């Protein structure tokens, strides 16, 4: 993967640095994640940004770490 240098406002970098620390990402990874969420939000204006973000995070998880979906009705049976 190639990289490109871009100029970003220092306040955005500071916010990305704080969010990256909380999310265990690099600052670059946090800005990339925000860009993906923003692009997906523009493509899907009916979906809440939080749903998009959670969906992108779950899609990035390794398959072996995932748990199968079990409907509540099946869990009671």
Secondary structure, 3 states (H helix, E strand, C coil): CCCCCCCCCHHHHHHHHHHHHHHCCCHHHHHHHHHHHHHHHHHCCCCCHHHHHHHHHHHHCCHHHCCCCCCHHHHHC
